[in-house]
Every structure is written in C-alpha cells, then in structure tokens.
Amino acid sequence: MDATLLIIVIIIITVSFVHSRKTKLGHAKKQKEMHKAKKKSGSEKDDMTYGQVQQQKIQLLESVETHLADKPEQVEQLKQIINDWAELKIQAFTNRRSWVRNPGKDKD
C-alpha cells in the first residue's frame, strides 16, 4: 500500500513537472514569435538617408509649385510642411543611428 501511494505521488509530481514545462515552453515560443514580429515590423520602416530625404523634398517642392502655382498661400504652407517633414526625417534617422556612432554617450 505504501509503495502504491509513493508511485502515485511520483506520477503526480512527474505529470505536474511535464505540464509546467510545456506551459513555460509555450509561453517562451509565444514571446519569441512576438519578438520576431516586432523586429520585422521595425525593419520595414521607411528608412531614408539624408540624400534620399533631400531628393524627395526637392521633388515635392517642385510638384507643389507646379500644381498650385495659382495659390501662393497654399504653396508657402505646403513648403513649410515639406521642410519640417524633411528635418524630422533627418533627425529621426540621426537619432536612430546615434547609438552606433557614440555608444558611450548618454541619451538626454
């Protein structure tokens, strides 16, 4: 009787360890997939170099001037928006890469 009870307890403990391991393994796989998805979405961002930003900025400014020549107020507003966009893109690119160039520098 004591041996049967001991075997039952050992079986219960073994089953609980196996179940716990499967649960943890499932959780780890789920986290790994979430990390992969996050990394993939981050790599698909619209990264542009300084030259690409300047080129697109020029194209946009020319397009605005061409298509809205009869509306000077709107042209000036759109030019300001395009210039602000270009500055933000360049700043974002610089900030995203700054840790590579200055690994010891503290961020503010």
PyRosetta script that sets phi, psi and omega in degrees:
from pyrosetta import init, pose_from_sequence

init()
pose = pose_from_sequence("MDATLLIIVIIIITVSFVHSRKTKLGHAKKQKEMHKAKKKSGSEKDDMTYGQVQQQKIQLLESVETHLADKPEQVEQLKQIINDWAELKIQAFTNRRSWVRNPGKDKD")
pose.set_psi(1, -42.2)
pose.set_omega(1, 179.4)
pose.set_phi(2, -66.1)
pose.set_psi(2, -37.2)
pose.set_omega(2, 179.8)
pose.set_phi(3, -67.3)
pose.set_psi(3, -39.4)
pose.set_omega(3, 178.2)
pose.set_phi(4, -63.3)
pose.set_psi(4, -43.6)
pose.set_omega(4, 179.0)
pose.set_phi(5, -63.2)
pose.set_psi(5, -42.3)
pose.set_omega(5, 178.6)
pose.set_phi(6, -63.3)
pose.set_psi(6, -42.5)
pose.set_omega(6, 178.8)
pose.set_phi(7, -63.8)
pose.set_psi(7, -42.2)
pose.set_omega(7, 179.2)
pose.set_phi(8, -63.0)
pose.set_psi(8, -43.7)
pose.set_omega(8, 179.3)
pose.set_phi(9, -63.3)
pose.set_psi(9, -44.1)
pose.set_omega(9, 178.5)
pose.set_phi(10, -62.0)
pose.set_psi(10, -41.8)
pose.set_omega(10, 178.7)
pose.set_phi(11, -63.6)
pose.set_psi(11, -44.0)
pose.set_omega(11, -179.8)
pose.set_phi(12, -62.8)
pose.set_psi(12, -43.8)
pose.set_omega(12, 178.9)
pose.set_phi(13, -63.8)
pose.set_psi(13, -43.2)
pose.set_omega(13, 179.4)
pose.set_phi(14, -62.6)
pose.set_psi(14, -44.8)
pose.set_omega(14, 179.3)
pose.set_phi(15, -62.8)
pose.set_psi(15, -40.9)
pose.set_omega(15, -179.9)
pose.set_phi(16, -66.9)
pose.set_psi(16, -37.9)
pose.set_omega(16, 176.2)
pose.set_phi(17, -64.5)
pose.set_psi(17, -44.2)
pose.set_omega(17, 179.9)
pose.set_phi(18, -63.3)
pose.set_psi(18, -44.1)
pose.set_omega(18, 179.7)
pose.set_phi(19, -63.6)
pose.set_psi(19, -43.4)
pose.set_omega(19, 178.8)
pose.set_phi(20, -61.6)
pose.set_psi(20, -42.0)
pose.set_omega(20, 179.8)
pose.set_phi(21, -64.3)
pose.set_psi(21, -43.1)
pose.set_omega(21, 179.0)
pose.set_phi(22, -63.7)
pose.set_psi(22, -39.8)
pose.set_omega(22, 179.1)
pose.set_phi(23, -64.1)
pose.set_psi(23, -46.8)
pose.set_omega(23, 179.0)
pose.set_phi(24, -64.6)
pose.set_psi(24, -39.9)
pose.set_omega(24, 179.0)
pose.set_phi(25, -64.3)
pose.set_psi(25, -42.2)
pose.set_omega(25, 177.3)
pose.set_phi(26, -63.0)
pose.set_psi(26, -41.7)
pose.set_omega(26, 178.2)
pose.set_phi(27, -64.4)
pose.set_psi(27, -42.8)
pose.set_omega(27, 179.6)
pose.set_phi(28, -63.9)
pose.set_psi(28, -40.8)
pose.set_omega(28, 177.9)
pose.set_phi(29, -63.8)
pose.set_psi(29, -40.9)
pose.set_omega(29, 179.5)
pose.set_phi(30, -62.5)
pose.set_psi(30, -43.7)
pose.set_omega(30, 178.9)
pose.set_phi(31, -65.3)
pose.set_psi(31, -38.3)
pose.set_omega(31, 179.0)
pose.set_phi(32, -63.5)
pose.set_psi(32, -43.1)
pose.set_omega(32, 178.4)
pose.set_phi(33, -64.8)
pose.set_psi(33, -40.6)
pose.set_omega(33, 178.1)
pose.set_phi(34, -63.3)
pose.set_psi(34, -40.8)
pose.set_omega(34, 178.8)
pose.set_phi(35, -64.0)
pose.set_psi(35, -42.9)
pose.set_omega(35, 178.2)
pose.set_phi(36, -61.8)
pose.set_psi(36, -44.3)
pose.set_omega(36, -179.9)
pose.set_phi(37, -63.7)
pose.set_psi(37, -42.0)
pose.set_omega(37, 179.3)
pose.set_phi(38, -65.0)
pose.set_psi(38, -42.4)
pose.set_omega(38, 179.4)
pose.set_phi(39, -64.6)
pose.set_psi(39, -41.1)
pose.set_omega(39, 179.9)
pose.set_phi(40, -66.1)
pose.set_psi(40, -42.5)
pose.set_omega(40, 179.4)
pose.set_phi(41, -65.9)
pose.set_psi(41, -33.8)
pose.set_omega(41, 177.5)
pose.set_phi(42, -69.3)
pose.set_psi(42, -32.8)
pose.set_omega(42, -179.9)
pose.set_phi(43, -77.2)
pose.set_psi(43, -16.0)
pose.set_omega(43, -179.4)
pose.set_phi(44, -92.9)
pose.set_psi(44, 9.1)
pose.set_omega(44, 179.1)
pose.set_phi(45, -64.9)
pose.set_psi(45, 160.0)
pose.set_omega(45, -178.7)
pose.set_phi(46, -82.3)
pose.set_psi(46, 77.5)
pose.set_omega(46, 178.9)
pose.set_phi(47, -82.7)
pose.set_psi(47, 129.2)
pose.set_omega(47, 179.3)
pose.set_phi(48, -131.2)
pose.set_psi(48, 142.7)
pose.set_omega(48, 176.1)
pose.set_phi(49, -81.3)
pose.set_psi(49, 172.5)
pose.set_omega(49, 179.7)
pose.set_phi(50, -57.9)
pose.set_psi(50, -45.6)
pose.set_omega(50, -179.7)
pose.set_phi(51, -62.6)
pose.set_psi(51, -40.9)
pose.set_omega(51, 179.3)
pose.set_phi(52, -65.6)
pose.set_psi(52, -39.4)
pose.set_omega(52, 178.6)
pose.set_phi(53, -64.0)
pose.set_psi(53, -45.3)
pose.set_omega(53, -179.4)
pose.set_phi(54, -63.3)
pose.set_psi(54, -40.5)
pose.set_omega(54, 179.4)
pose.set_phi(55, -63.7)
pose.set_psi(55, -46.5)
pose.set_omega(55, 179.8)
pose.set_phi(56, -67.2)
pose.set_psi(56, -35.6)
pose.set_omega(56, 177.5)
pose.set_phi(57, -60.8)
pose.set_psi(57, -46.4)
pose.set_omega(57, 178.9)
pose.set_phi(58, -61.7)
pose.set_psi(58, -44.0)
pose.set_omega(58, 179.4)
pose.set_phi(59, -61.9)
pose.set_psi(59, -43.2)
pose.set_omega(59, -180.0)
pose.set_phi(60, -65.9)
pose.set_psi(60, -42.1)
pose.set_omega(60, 179.4)
pose.set_phi(61, -63.4)
pose.set_psi(61, -42.4)
pose.set_omega(61, 178.2)
pose.set_phi(62, -64.0)
pose.set_psi(62, -40.9)
pose.set_omega(62, -179.9)
pose.set_phi(63, -64.1)
pose.set_psi(63, -42.5)
pose.set_omega(63, 179.1)
pose.set_phi(64, -63.2)
pose.set_psi(64, -45.7)
pose.set_omega(64, -179.6)
pose.set_phi(65, -63.4)
pose.set_psi(65, -36.9)
pose.set_omega(65, -178.6)
pose.set_phi(66, -71.2)
pose.set_psi(66, -46.7)
pose.set_omega(66, -172.7)
pose.set_phi(67, -84.8)
pose.set_psi(67, -21.2)
pose.set_omega(67, -178.0)
pose.set_phi(68, -122.5)
pose.set_psi(68, 36.4)
pose.set_omega(68, -177.3)
pose.set_phi(69, -61.3)
pose.set_psi(69, -29.4)
pose.set_omega(69, -177.9)
pose.set_phi(70, -85.8)
pose.set_psi(70, 1.3)
pose.set_omega(70, -179.7)
pose.set_phi(71, -128.8)
pose.set_psi(71, 79.8)
pose.set_omega(71, -173.6)
pose.set_phi(72, -63.4)
pose.set_psi(72, -32.7)
pose.set_omega(72, 178.9)
pose.set_phi(73, -64.4)
pose.set_psi(73, -45.5)
pose.set_omega(73, 179.3)
pose.set_phi(74, -66.5)
pose.set_psi(74, -36.1)
pose.set_omega(74, 178.4)
pose.set_phi(75, -61.3)
pose.set_psi(75, -46.5)
pose.set_omega(75, -180.0)
pose.set_phi(76, -64.1)
pose.set_psi(76, -40.4)
pose.set_omega(76, 178.1)
pose.set_phi(77, -64.2)
pose.set_psi(77, -44.7)
pose.set_omega(77, 179.9)
pose.set_phi(78, -67.2)
pose.set_psi(78, -36.0)
pose.set_omega(78, 176.5)
pose.set_phi(79, -61.7)
pose.set_psi(79, -43.1)
pose.set_omega(79, 179.0)
pose.set_phi(80, -63.6)
pose.set_psi(80, -42.3)
pose.set_omega(80, 178.4)
pose.set_phi(81, -63.1)
pose.set_psi(81, -43.1)
pose.set_omega(81, -179.7)
pose.set_phi(82, -65.0)
pose.set_psi(82, -43.1)
pose.set_omega(82, 178.6)
pose.set_phi(83, -63.8)
pose.set_psi(83, -41.3)
pose.set_omega(83, 176.9)
pose.set_phi(84, -63.5)
pose.set_psi(84, -42.1)
pose.set_omega(84, 177.9)
pose.set_phi(85, -59.4)
pose.set_psi(85, -45.1)
pose.set_omega(85, -178.7)
pose.set_phi(86, -62.9)
pose.set_psi(86, -42.6)
pose.set_omega(86, 178.6)
pose.set_phi(87, -62.7)
pose.set_psi(87, -42.1)
pose.set_omega(87, 179.2)
pose.set_phi(88, -65.2)
pose.set_psi(88, -40.4)
pose.set_omega(88, 178.8)
pose.set_phi(89, -62.4)
pose.set_psi(89, -44.4)
pose.set_omega(89, -179.5)
pose.set_phi(90, -66.2)
pose.set_psi(90, -42.4)
pose.set_omega(90, 178.8)
pose.set_phi(91, -63.9)
pose.set_psi(91, -41.9)
pose.set_omega(91, 178.9)
pose.set_phi(92, -63.6)
pose.set_psi(92, -41.9)
pose.set_omega(92, 178.8)
pose.set_phi(93, -63.5)
pose.set_psi(93, -43.9)
pose.set_omega(93, 180.0)
pose.set_phi(94, -63.7)
pose.set_psi(94, -45.0)
pose.set_omega(94, -179.5)
pose.set_phi(95, -65.6)
pose.set_psi(95, -37.8)
pose.set_omega(95, -178.3)
pose.set_phi(96, -67.8)
pose.set_psi(96, -31.0)
pose.set_omega(96, -177.3)
pose.set_phi(97, -98.3)
pose.set_psi(97, -6.5)
pose.set_omega(97, -172.4)
pose.set_phi(98, -64.2)
pose.set_psi(98, -32.7)
pose.set_omega(98, -179.1)
pose.set_phi(99, -65.9)
pose.set_psi(99, -22.7)
pose.set_omega(99, 178.5)
pose.set_phi(100, -75.4)
pose.set_psi(100, -42.7)
pose.set_omega(100, -177.5)
pose.set_phi(101, -77.3)
pose.set_psi(101, -33.6)
pose.set_omega(101, -176.6)
pose.set_phi(102, -128.6)
pose.set_psi(102, 70.4)
pose.set_omega(102, -174.8)
pose.set_phi(103, -64.6)
pose.set_psi(103, -26.8)
pose.set_omega(103, -177.2)
pose.set_phi(104, -89.8)
pose.set_psi(104, -9.6)
pose.set_omega(104, -175.6)
pose.set_phi(105, -79.1)
pose.set_psi(105, 131.7)
pose.set_omega(105, 178.5)
pose.set_phi(106, -76.1)
pose.set_psi(106, 143.1)
pose.set_omega(106, 175.3)
pose.set_phi(107, -83.0)
pose.set_psi(107, 143.6)
pose.set_omega(107, 177.8)
pose.set_phi(108, -87.3)
pose.dump_pdb("model.pdb")
